[in-house]
Amino acid sequence: MKYQVMIIGGGPAGYTAAEAAGKAGLSVVLFEKQNLGGVCLNEGCIPTKTLLYSAKTYDGAKHASKYAVNVPEVSFDLSKIIARKSKVVRKLVLGVKGKLTSNNVTIVTGEAQIIDKNTVRCGEETYEGDNLIICTGSETFIPPIAGIQAVDYWTHRDALDNKELPASLAIVGGGVIGMEFASFFNSLGVQVTVIEMLDEILGGMDKELSALLRAEYAKRGIRFLLSTKVVSLSQSEEGAVVAYENAEGAGSVVAEKLLMSVGRRPVSKGFGLENLGLQLTERGNVAVDNKMQTSVPGVYVCGDLTGFSLLAHTAVREAEVAVHAILGKEDTMSYRAIPGVVYTNPEIAGVGQTEESLLAKGIPYHAVKLPMAYSGRFVAENEGVNGVCKILIGEDKTILGAHVLGNPASEIITLAGMAVELKLTTTEWKKIVFPHPTVAEIFREGL
């Protein structure tokens, strides 16, 4: 069983690499120990967005009167929301499998073990290959908080499959995953408390817009405890007890359910990575060049294992670059314009530099801030709601970054990403004709 390309991991990086290599005529074997699609498709990006769209639809129905539409009675069925989520996931997993098989990719279900750069064992079988692409993804990080073993807590996986609403929910971690679940459960009427160690939610996103989003959710009843460290956990008859400390002293939150959402870490153990002797970065991640090749020729790493982005869309692009390297095509990976999106309601999205990163690097810039009300389409579709668009411009007039709070930020941020990646100046970007009326015109208004 000799292949030109062996791939470990069937998430966005793995299945993209497999499809691309198979389409190019290479013989490919893909190892996946659980389900094709990885965390993103099965218990991350897709299922959470499916739930959030149901919550958004429910919110829309509750406030339909703002648009002169009368909805006499609005309700939701959580079990059917969860069932629809599962149906969407099944459909997309089958779609991934179909694309792989149509491109002659051999799919092996089981835990792969790396023997050396050209040899992988799975079960009783041994496979040989000319090139190895490792795409093992990431896993939920559970911090060693005192008492955590005694608490019946949720991970994101448990929250996705829960069919009974708790009366109250404490979320440890105000990052992307934490805020998306906070949004979902808040929309469905759950009393939510978010506990975050940093001084603002959504670390890494534009701080000013993150604060505005937090203020909006505070109005909707979410309680935020920022700059707050969780010191211990315990279980009581009322639910989980979260003891914390902050500048105001010690306190505790009691909630029927507890969601641990402090982040994710790359999966680097359990599949023989140590047998390759790869060079690591200062942070302990696998070092790769701009073609995603490691220090060992013929071995490539894509996705979360590089520790750079931990985003599905980054992994997809990295996989394309790796396959192009194997094929001898000229291509390099650029991280200049990786979009970040939080699918709350309203959405928040950003690409390129933030004000915080520019200040830290000492790069001169000026910021243009516009209310989303400058877009006629936004006003038409967001009665009584506003948002902010921020464009960061360098001394030479190039677009350094852009950040948007307001729907549909996730759909329009790519336009700014293209400007950042291509290093367009304000003059060059303004020459692009935007269709009218669209929310995306907000970028043009700021140039």
Buried (B, 14 or more C-beta within 10 A) or exposed (E): EEBBBBBBBBBBBBBBBBBBBBBBEBBBBBBBBBBBBBBBBBBBBBBBBBBBBBBBBBBBBBBEEEEEEEEEEEEBEBEEBBEBBBEBBEEBBEEBBEBBEEBBBBBBBBBBBBBBBBBBBBEEEEBBBBBBBBBBBBBBEBEEBEBBEEBEBBBBBBBBEBEEBBEBBBBBBBBBBBBBBBBBBBBBEBBBBBBBBBEBBBBBBBBBBBBBBBEBBEEEEBBBBBEBEBBBBBBEEEBBBBBBBBEEEEEBBBBBBBBBBBBBBBBBEEBBBEEBEBEEEEEEBBBBEEBBBBBBEBBBBBBBBBBBBBBBBBBBBBBBBBBBBBBEEEBEBEEBBBBBBBBBBBBBBBBBBBBBBBEEEEEEBEBBEBBBBBBEBBBEBBEEBBBBBBBBBBEEBBBBBBBBBBBBBBBBBBBBBBBBBEBBBBEBBBEEEBEEBBBBBBBBBBB
